[in-house]
Amino acid sequence: MRRLIVIAVVALGLAPGTWLRDAPRADDLRPLLHAEELDAGSGTAGQLSVEGVWHLTSPNTRFHGYSGIAAIASDDLLAISDMGHWLRFAPPGNDRLPRFGDLARVKMGDKRQVDAESVTYDPASRHIWIGYEGTNTIERSGLAMAKPKRAKPESMRGWWDNSGPEAMARLPDGRFLVIGEGSEDWFGEGKPALLFDRDPVEDGEPLQFGFSAPEGFSATDIAPLRDGRVLILMRKIEGVIPPRFSAKIALADPAQIERGKEWQGQVIATIEEPMPSDNFEGLAAVPRRDGSYTLWMISDDNGAALQRTLLYRLHWAPQPPAAKRPPGG
C-alpha cells in the first residue's frame, strides 16, 4: 500500500500537464520560431547574471516538450523533445530559420519508446547521445539523427519507467555521467547515478553511486565544463493546477565521486518566482574567450495549456577549481 501511495504522488508531481493540455492542432511544418522577451527581474540569480529570458512559441506541430539541450556551437542550439522530436535553432536575435525534425525512434509510435530526456554532444566526433527514459536506453548518432546505435546498459535495467537517464553528459575526458530521477529504493534520499569510463553505447561496467539533491529537487540535466567539473540543473514541482516550479543549478566535481556513496554539488543559483519560471529540464554551457560561460536553460511545457517553453541566457564566471583528486573506486 505504501508503494501505491508513492506511485500516485510521483505521478501527480511529474505529470501536471497531462490534465489540461492544449487542443490538438492540424499538422503545421512551417520553420517558424517566435521569441518574446520577458522581464528578468533583478537580473541576477545567485552567482549568475541573467542576460535574457524569452517565451518561445511556434505554430509548428513538432514544437513542444523540450527536455534536454546541447550547444552544437555558440550560435547553434539543439533541443530534444520527450515526444520524439528535435529543434535546431539560433539564439534570439539571429535571423536564421529554425529546423524541426523527428528522432529516429518516433516511428515506433509509443510514448515510452520516444521519451527522450537527455542529450549530450562531442564536438570532436560530432556525435550526439540521447537518453530515453521509458526504456532506459542510450542512443548515439550523428547530427543527422540517422542510423543510431543504441544500448540498454545492464546497470540501468532496474530504474523504473519514469526515472531513467534524466540527466547525462559526456565529460571532456570521454567518460559519461548519467543521473536518474527516481530514488534507488523508493524511499531513499539519493538518486541512482552512474559514471561510465567510456561511451555507454559500447558497453562497459560503470561505477555506481548516488546523487544527493536539495530536498524536493531532482536532477534534470548536466552541462560539462572545460576543467572537468559539471553544472547540474535540478527542478522542484509543487502544486498541481497550476503547478509551480523552481530550479537550482549546482557546481559539482566528478573527481569526488566514490563507488556506492552519495555525491553532491554546491548550489550556485536558484531560479524561482517572481522570476519567469517553469519546468526547466535542459542546460548547456558554452565557453567564452575570457574563461566565463554562457548558460542556456530551457523548460519543458509538457504540452500543457498552463505551461510555457522558456529560454534563459545566463552568464557565469567560475572560480578556479581546487586541486584535483583521482576518481574514487
Secondary structure as the mmCIF struct_conf table of DSSP 4:
data_model
#
loop_
_struct_conf.conf_type_id
_struct_conf.id
_struct_conf.beg_label_comp_id
_struct_conf.beg_label_asym_id
_struct_conf.beg_label_seq_id
_struct_conf.end_label_comp_id
_struct_conf.end_label_asym_id
_struct_conf.end_label_seq_id
HELX_RH_AL_P HELX_RH_AL_P1 ARG A 2 LEU A 14
HELX_RH_3T_P HELX_RH_3T_P1 PRO A 16 THR A 18
BEND BEND1 TRP A 19 LEU A 20
STRN STRN1 ARG A 21 ARG A 21
HELX_LH_PP_P HELX_LH_PP_P1 ASP A 22 PRO A 24
STRN STRN2 HIS A 34 GLU A 37
TURN_TY1_P TURN_TY1_P1 GLY A 41 SER A 42
BEND BEND2 GLY A 43 GLY A 43
STRN STRN3 THR A 44 ALA A 45
TURN_TY1_P TURN_TY1_P2 GLY A 46 GLN A 47
STRN STRN4 LEU A 48 THR A 57
BEND BEND3 PRO A 59 PRO A 59
TURN_TY1_P TURN_TY1_P3 THR A 61 ARG A 62
STRN STRN5 TYR A 66 ALA A 73
TURN_TY1_P TURN_TY1_P4 SER A 74 ASP A 75
STRN STRN6 ASP A 76 SER A 81
TURN_TY1_P TURN_TY1_P5 ASP A 82 MET A 83
BEND BEND4 GLY A 84 GLY A 84
STRN STRN7 HIS A 85 PHE A 89
HELX_LH_PP_P HELX_LH_PP_P2 ALA A 90 PRO A 91
TURN_TY1_P TURN_TY1_P6 PRO A 92 GLY A 93
HELX_LH_PP_P HELX_LH_PP_P3 ARG A 96 PRO A 98
STRN STRN8 ARG A 99 ASP A 102
HELX_RH_3T_P HELX_RH_3T_P2 ALA A 104 MET A 108
HELX_RH_AL_P HELX_RH_AL_P2 LYS A 111 VAL A 114
STRN STRN9 ALA A 116 ASP A 122
TURN_TY1_P TURN_TY1_P7 PRO A 123 ARG A 126
STRN STRN10 HIS A 127 TYR A 132
TURN_TY1_P TURN_TY1_P8 GLU A 133 ASN A 136
STRN STRN11 THR A 137 GLY A 142
TURN_TY1_P TURN_TY1_P9 LEU A 143 ALA A 144
BEND BEND5 LYS A 147 LYS A 147
STRN STRN12 LYS A 149 ALA A 151
HELX_RH_3T_P HELX_RH_3T_P3 GLU A 154 MET A 156
TURN_TY1_P TURN_TY1_P10 ARG A 157 GLY A 158
BEND BEND6 TRP A 159 TRP A 159
HELX_RH_3T_P HELX_RH_3T_P4 ASP A 161 SER A 163
BEND BEND7 GLY A 164 GLY A 164
STRN STRN13 PRO A 165 ARG A 170
TURN_TY1_P TURN_TY1_P11 PRO A 172 ASP A 173
BEND BEND8 GLY A 174 GLY A 174
STRN STRN14 PHE A 176 GLY A 180
BEND BEND9 GLU A 181 GLY A 182
TURN_TY1_P TURN_TY1_P12 GLU A 184 ASP A 185
BEND BEND10 TRP A 186 PHE A 187
BEND BEND11 GLU A 189 GLY A 190
STRN STRN15 LYS A 191 PHE A 196
BEND BEND12 ASP A 197 ARG A 198
HELX_RH_3T_P HELX_RH_3T_P5 PRO A 200 GLU A 202
STRN STRN16 LEU A 207 PHE A 211
BEND BEND13 PRO A 214 PRO A 214
TURN_TY1_P TURN_TY1_P13 GLU A 215 GLY A 216
STRN STRN17 SER A 218 PRO A 224
TURN_TY1_P TURN_TY1_P14 ARG A 226 ASP A 227
BEND BEND14 GLY A 228 GLY A 228
STRN STRN18 VAL A 230 GLU A 238
BEND BEND15 VAL A 240 PRO A 242
STRN STRN19 ARG A 244 ALA A 252
HELX_RH_3T_P HELX_RH_3T_P6 PRO A 254 GLN A 256
TURN_TY1_P TURN_TY1_P15 ARG A 259 GLY A 260
BEND BEND16 LYS A 261 LYS A 261
STRN STRN20 GLU A 262 TRP A 263
STRN STRN21 GLN A 266 ILE A 271
TURN_TY1_P TURN_TY1_P16 GLU A 273 PRO A 274
BEND BEND17 MET A 275 MET A 275
STRN STRN22 PHE A 280 PRO A 287
TURN_TY1_P TURN_TY1_P17 ARG A 289 ASP A 290
BEND BEND18 GLY A 291 GLY A 291
STRN STRN23 TYR A 293 SER A 299
TURN_TY1_P TURN_TY1_P18 ASN A 302 GLY A 303
STRN STRN24 ALA A 304 ALA A 304
TURN_TY1_P TURN_TY1_P19 ALA A 305 LEU A 306
STRN STRN25 THR A 309 TRP A 316
HELX_LH_PP_P HELX_LH_PP_P4 PRO A 318 LYS A 324
HELX_LH_PP_P HELX_LH_PP_P5 PRO A 326 GLY A 328
#
